[in-house]
Amino acid sequence: MMQAKKITWILVLLLPLFCTAHAQPTDEEEETIQVLGLFKDRAIIRIGDKQRLLRVGEKTPEGVKLIEADSEKAILEFKGKKDTYYLGRHISSRFEKARIKGEANIWPVHGMYMIGGTINGHPVKFMVDTGASWVSMNSHHAKRIGLDYRVSGRRSAVSTASGVEQVFVVNLDRVKVGDIELHHVEAAVLEGNSPTEILLGMSFLDRVEIQRKGQMMTLKKKW
């Protein structure tokens, strides 16, 4: 009888331990860090629903530290790991909610809406331009990406500040901005150094929804 009571008390003492082990809350969820703006030695980043302005050497309450920043990229450190971020790029972490699929949030940099992305898997920087009929780039951009535009492109013409320019219209397999990836996007290649930035034109923008909230521009994939 005494032995049975002893076993019962042991079970009573152990029960809260088992319950605690199974009831541990998980505060951390798979999420992302997103870079919204880049400047010399400063970066605007979003962590969950919080927006932070960081200077080199500063750390957010979530533990994200800015190591280096310029107009092209930011190097952030979190939990001892350093990653390079371009405008609009997301990297998963363990302190936010799951990121929204099919969106790209763009903040103005010196009045221009710039965002990092990829063309056929190659990293590029886009400037949003609703006045451009196509995704548009110069011949140097095209060669760096690996486009044989003179062979695969068809000749056309566009109106620019300098007048009517001859272009080669090509088909891009994949164009990705933020979480939006579109396939078979037409692009125009101009010989020479113009445009200096790759323009995210209407051949891409016509296939997404464009929303404005304050200064922020949001592109949403049409389902």
N, C-alpha and C positions, 0 to 999 in steps of 0.2 A: 504493500500500500504506500509506504514511504517512498519506494522507488518510483512508483507511478506519479506521485505528486512532484517528485524532483524533475522527472522528464517533462511534465506539464509546465512547470515554471520555466524550464529551459526554452521550451517552444514559445511561451509567452514573451520571453525576453528577446528571442531571435526574430519574431514576427515583424516588429517595426523595422528591423534592418532590411529584411527582404522587401517590405513595402517601399521603403525609401529608395532602394536600389532601382526598383522598377518605375518609380514616380519622378525620377530626376527630370526636371524641365530642360528643354533644349532651346536656349535663347538664340543660338546661332542658326542661321538659315543660309543656304547657298544664294549668293548675290553677286553684285558687281561693283567695281569702282569705275566711274566714268569721268573722263576729262572734258570739261565744258569750254575752257578758255586757256590759252597759253600766252605767256609774256616772258620777258627777260627776268629770270629769277623769281617768277611768280606763276601760280597756276590756280585755276578755279576747278574744283572737282566736286562730284556729287557722290555721296555715300548714303544709300537708301533714299530717304526723302529730304536729306539735309545737304545743303550746298555750303562748301567751305572755300575760302580764299587762303591759300598758303604761300608763304615766302620760303625760300630755301632754308632748310634747317628746322622749320616748324613742323609740329606734329598735331594731328587732329585728336579729339577725345577718343576716337575709335582706334587710334594707334597708327594711322597712315602718315608717313613722314615724306616731305618733299626733299629730294637729294639734289636735283638739278632741273632747270627749266629754261627753255627758250621758245621762240615762236614756232618751232617745229615739233618739239616733243617735251615730255616730262619724265623724269625717272623718280618713281615712288618706291618707298620701302614699307613693307607690312609684314610683321612677324619674322623679321630677319631676311626676307626675300625681296630682291629688287626687280622691278619690271619697268620696261619702257612703254610709255603710253603716247599715242598720237590723238589728235582731236577726235572725239567720238568713239574711241576704242574702249572696249569693256574687257575687264579681267575678273574672273570669278573670285570671290573671297568668302569668308565664313562669318559675316556679321550683319548681312542685310537680307532683305526679302528677295525672292526670285525676280530676275529682271523681266521687264515687259518685252515680249517678242514683237518684232516687226516695227520698231520705232527707231528714230534718230533725232536726238535733241541737239540743236545748233544754236550757239550764242555768238553774237557779233564780235569780231576782232577788228578794231579800227574801222568800224562801220561796215565791214564785209562779213558775210556768213561763210566761214571756212570750216571744213570738217575733213578729217582723215578718212580714208576708205581704201578699197582695193579695186583694181581692174585686172581681171583674169588672174587673181591671186597676188598681183604685184602692189605693194603699198604706194599710195599716192595721196596728194592733198587736193581736195576739191574746193572751188568757190561756187556757191549757189548763184545761178544766173538765169532768171526766168525769161530774159530776153534772148537767150541762145536757143536755137531750134534743136540742137543736138548737144550731147556731151561733146565738148570741143577741146582740142589740144594742139600743140605745135608738133612739128616733125621730130624734135628732140625728145619730147615726152613719148611719142609713139615708138621711137627706136629703143628707148630705155625699157618700155613695157614689152617689146618684142613684136610689135605689129608690122607686118610687111604690107603697109597700106598702099603702096604703088601697084602691087600685084593683086591684092584682094579687094581693094577699094574701087568704088565707082566715082567718076568725076562729077562734081556739082559746083555750085557757087553760093557764096553768102555775102551779105552786105555788112561791112565793118566801117569803123571810123575813117579808114583809109580809102574806102570805096568798095567795089565788088572784088572779092577774093576767090580764087579757085581752091577747092578743097577736095579731099578724097573721103568719101563716106564709107565707113567700115562697120562690121558687126562685131560687137564685143560679146564674148561668151558669158561673162559674169561681171556685174558691177555691184559692189557692196558698200553701203554707207550705214554706219551704226549696226543695227540688227536687221537691216533690210538688204536682201540680196535679190537682184533681178537678173534674168537671163536674156540673152539676145537683145542687147541695147545698141541702137545705132549711135555712131560717133563720127565727128568730122575732124579730119587732120589737116592743118594748114602748114604749108611749108614756111620755114623760118622760125623766128623767136616769139611769135604772137599766136595765141594768148600766152602770157607769162605764167598763168595758173591754169590748171585743167578746170574747165567750166562744167558744172553739173547743170546741164541744160534740160530742155523740155522732153527730149527722148527718154529721160529718166523721170523727171518731175511729173509728167502727164500720167504716170503709172502709180503715183502715190498721192496721198492726201496731204495738203500743207495747212498747218494750223499755226496761229500766233498767240502767245500768251506773254504780254509785256514785250520784252526784247527777245525772248526765246522763240525760235522757230522749231516746230516739231513736224517731222515727216512720218507718215504712217502708211504702212503697206496696205494696199487694197486687197481684201480677201475675196 
